[in-house]
Amino acid sequence: MEDVAIAYGFNKIPRLSPNKSAIIAKPLPINKLGDIVRLECASAGWLEVMPLALCSHEENFEWLRRVDDGTTAIKLANPKSLEYQVVRTSLLPGLLKTIRENKSVKLPLTIFEVSDVALKDESQERKTKNERRWGAAFCGKRSGFEDVHGLLDRIMAMLSVPFVPSSEADGYFLEEIKEPTFFEGRAASVNLRQGGKVQRIGEFGILHPEVLKHYDLK
């Protein structure tokens, strides 16, 4: 288009006022929410990281002690290398690889990411969908369970979502879960009750020793 404009002559192009199409821009709600979460995490002293969206099949499933049911991950038909076989379905692989590559940094390492994962979805025109997610990881000489829990409470407080441990009111609450990715007895699901409906929106816990071994972490 630039070559055509040069050949035609920039000075011959009529000049128009943009007033007829002037609008006030605003962010999409999902992007605004992501920016709020980023700001609060950074204000709490956590560092944002931006890993790649592609990873190996092992990193996304086997290394997290998860099973590929064939209905979740988007697989590349002809991957250039074994490192980029699937589009991530979790933010965990990227966070753990970031810690692995920065083991020389003084502990503790407190990192987070607000980004998309991609999932198969047969109801969509392209049979896939993006989901915006938030993940955080603490690596230190102690477990850091309470640090991640504290960050979760901070974010929920800033989003005006109250903690409701034992009532039927709207808000979020925690329940102990058994997930192969986490150490047994040290994992919880994050559940949101809104309008009488309950939905699981996340989980956190101490990573299983086998997961840490796969990512070469102590």
Buried (B, 14 or more C-beta within 10 A) or exposed (E): EEEEEEEEEEEEEEEEEEEEEEEEEEEEEEEEBBEBBBEBBEEBEBBEBEBEBBBBBBBBBBBBBBEBEEEBBBEEEEBEEEEBBBBBBBBBBBBBBBBBEBEEEEEEBBBBBBBBBBBBBEEEEEEEBBEEBBBBBBBEEEBBBEBBBEBBEBBBEBEEBEEBEEEEEBBBBBEEBEBEBBBEEBBBBBBBBEEEEEEEEBBBBBBBEBBBEBBEBE
